[in-house]
Amino acid sequence: MFDDDGTIVKEIRENLKIADKMVRAATANLDQAVAETLLRISLSEDTVSKALAPLFARAEAHKPEELERARVRNARGIPPGKKAGAVGDELNWEQFLSFVTDSGKRRLWIISRDSDYCLAHGKQAAFLVPSLRQELMRHTNPSPSVYAFRNIPDGVKHFSNVTGVKADNLPTAAKVEQIKKEQAKLPPSGSGFWDEPEANLNPKVIKRVARTILQLCQSGIQVFVASHSLFLLRELDILLKAAEFQEVAARFFGLHPGDDGVVVRQGDTVDDIGTIDALQEELSQSDRYLAAEAE
């Protein structure tokens, strides 16, 4: 098909065998890394668990009456909470009400990305859900001032400015932006894995698929895409630069053969992940086509 003596076909097969070995090796390395990470998490030896340990050590145990009120709240479908029979959100709120009532606090800061507690539109400030605010007002006299935030850096900064309390070791502006981006990547609505979404589709449809992927991200779903399509990657890259999708946090990864196995390159754009064979082959084909036309 390609040549008479089969040299090209043999070379292609050898390259495919090498690629298969590299993919298998990369998969094995990834599985090992995941297993090691899960082990550290199970032992509470990971970075996140260590950072949260001091906070959990100061956690207040709930009172029996608070648990009972939470169960009644859940049974009657009174916010917060989503799942019948699970009273975690309801118990948190009952404990919070008890704290506010007993402490007499006049100013409250609530930092949460949970829509059961806070509402927000775009980059505007967050607001406590109306039904919860009304309940809070009924339990206090005079009513406290309530400040709601969707991210920790903004909440801490506002607290420091309003109270005058000096906040030592506040992160730099660059670090704050990094924290916000990392928080934006958190998937409150779950995750989706899509292998080769471009398969058997023409470019017009692939453009709609790329937009759909980013719209899923806007809804709070973290989407993982594996693709061999340069067209899809470029389309995602183009859309991510548009104002409509500026809030979507994305990361590109490329796998490349290296002397010691697979090398992973990553970045914020397609151009950051190194040479893409599909692009090089398309350019090479264009050169050959132009050369053939010139003959």
N, C-alpha and C positions, 0 to 999 in steps of 0.2 A: 504493500500500500504506500509506504513512504520511500523505500529504496529496494534495490534488487537483492542485496546480500544480507539485509536485515540488521545492519549495523545500528541504524537509528532506533529501530524498535528495541533492540537489545539494550541500548543506552538508556532509553526511556524506562524500561523495566527495572534496570539497576537503580536509576534515580528514585523510582517509586518505592523500591525496597528500602533504600536509605531513608526516604521521607517517612515511611511507615515505622521504621525503627526509632526515628527521632520523635515522632508523635507518641509512640508507646512509652519512650523514656520520659518525655515531658509529663505524660499522664501519671506515670508512676511517681515522679517527683512531686507532682501536685497532690496526689493522694497521701503521700507521706507527710507533706507539709500540713494538710488539713487534719490528719490524724494527730500530729503533734500539737497543733493548735487546740483541738478539741480536748486533748488530755490536759493541757494547761488550764483550760477553762473549767474542766470538771474538778480540778484541784484548787481552783480560785487563785492560780498563780499567773494568770494573764494580766496584762497591763490595766485593762478596764476594771477587773475584779479588785486589784490592789488599790486603784484610785478610789473605788466606791466603798471599800471596807470601812474607812473612818466614818462615812455617812451612815452606813447600815448599823454600825456599832452604837450610834446615838438614836436609833429608831425607837419610837414610842409604841409600846404594846397597846392594842385596842382594849377598850372596856367592854364588858358583856352587853351593856345597854346600847353601845354604839353598834355592835355586831347585829343586835336585834333590829335596830332601826334600819340598818343597811339591808337586811333581809326583807323587811316590810317595803322599803323603797324599791327593791328589785322586783318583788312580787306585784307591786302596783304599777311598775313601768315608769317610775319617776326618775328623771335624769339625775346624775350621770349613770352610764352603764349601757351595755349593748346586749349581753347574753343573759338569758333567763337562767337563774341558778348560780351564776358566778357573780359574787358581790364585791369584787376587789375595788372597782371604781367607786361604788356606793359607800364602802367602808372608809376609803380614803377621804371622801367628802364629809362623812359624819365625824371623823376624827378632826378634820379641818374646822368644822363648825364648832366642835367642842373647844378646840384650841382658841379660836377667835373669841368665843363667849367667855371663857375662863381667864384669858390673858388681858382682855380689854384693849387689844391692839387697835390703833386708829388708822394705821396705814398698812396695806397688804400688797405684796408682790407675788404674782402667780406666773410661773414660767412653764409653759406646756405647749406641745404641738398636738395634743389630743383634742379633737374637735368636740369631745364631750364637755370640755371645760372652756376652751378659748376659740373664738372666731377671728378670722383675719381675711383681708382682701388684698392680694398682691403684696406690695411692700409696706402697706399701711400698718399702723399699730394694731395689736391684737386687742380683743375685747372679751370680757367674761360673758359666757352664755347668759342671756337675759333671765331665764328661769332660775339659774343658780344665784345670780346677783340679787334677784328679788328675795330669794330664801335667805341669803346672807343678811340682807337689810332687816328682815323680820327678826333675826336672832340677835341683833345688836342695836344699841341705842346710846349715843348717836351712831349713825352708820359710818363705817370706816371708808377711807379712800382706797380704791382697788386699782392696781396697775397690772396689766396683763402683757406678757411678752411671749414670743414664739422661739426665742433663742436666748441662751444664757448670757453671752457678752453684753447684749443690749440691756437685759434686765439688771445685771450687776452694775453697769455704768449708770443707769437711771437711779438705782438705789443709792449709789455713792453720791450722786449729784443732789438728790432730794434730801437725804439725811445728813449729809456732810461727813459721814463716816469715811475715813480714809481706807481705801481698798489697796492693800499692799500687793505688789507683784501682779498687777493687772496686765493682761497680754497686750502686746503692741497692736497697732492698727492692722498691720499685715497679718498677725496671728489671729486677730478677731475675724478678719475676712476668711482666713483658712478654716477657722472653727465653723463659721456660718456655712461655708461650702460643704464641709463634712456633715453638718447637721442636715443640710438640704438633700444629701445623698441617702439619708436614712429612709427606708421604705415603709411608711406607716400602713400601706395597703397591701404589702406582700411583694413577691418577686416573680418575674417571668423569665423563662429561658426559651429562646427562639433560635433553632439551628437552621441556617441557610434560608431565611425568609424569602430570598429572591428566587428560590428554586422554581423553574418552569414558568416564570413570569416575564412579560415583556417590560421594557424600561418605563413605559407610561404607568404601569401598575406598580412597579418598584418605587416610583416617586411617591405614590399614595401610601405604600407600606412604610416608607421612611417617616412620613408625616405621622402616621398612626403610632409608630413606635415612640416618637417624642411626645405625642399627646397622652399616651399611657404613662410616660414619665411625669408629665405635668399633673396627672391625677394621683400621683403618690406611689406608683408601682415602679420598682427597680427592674429594669429590663436588661437581660444579658443576651447579646446577639453574637453568633458565630457565623462568619460569612467569608466567601471567596470572591464576592462581587465588588469590584472596584467602583462600579456605578452606584451601588447602595452606600458604600462608605463615603463616596464623594457627596452624595445627596444628603446624607446625615450631617456631614461636615458643613455643607452650605446652609442647611436649615438651622443648625446650631448657632450660626453667626447672625441669623435674622432676629429682629426685636421680639418676635412672637415667642421664641424659644430661648431667650437669653438666660432665663432662670433655671434651665435644665442643666444639671451638672453631668458631664459626660467624660469618659476616658476611653482611649483607643489603645489596643494591645496588638503587637505583631510578633509572630514567631519566626525566627530565622535560624538556619543551620550555623553552628559554631564549631570550633575545634574540639570542644569538650562536650558537645551535645547541643541542645536547643537554647538559643539566646532570646530572651523576651525583652522587647523594647516597648515603651509606653509613652503616652503624651496626651495633650488636650486636643490635638488635631491629627488628621491622617498623615500629614507631613512629618509628624514627630516619631513615627513608628518604623522608619527606615524604608529601604527599597521594597516596592511592591512588585512581585513578579508579573502580576496581571497587567500592570501599567507598562512595564518594560516590554512585554510581549506584544501589547497593542501598538506601542510606538514602533517596535521592530517590524510588525506586520504592515503598518502604514508606510514605512520606508520601502519595504519590498514591493508594496502595491504601486507606489509612485514610480519606483524604478521599472517595474514591469510596464506601466503605462507609457513611460518615456521611450521604451524600445520600439 
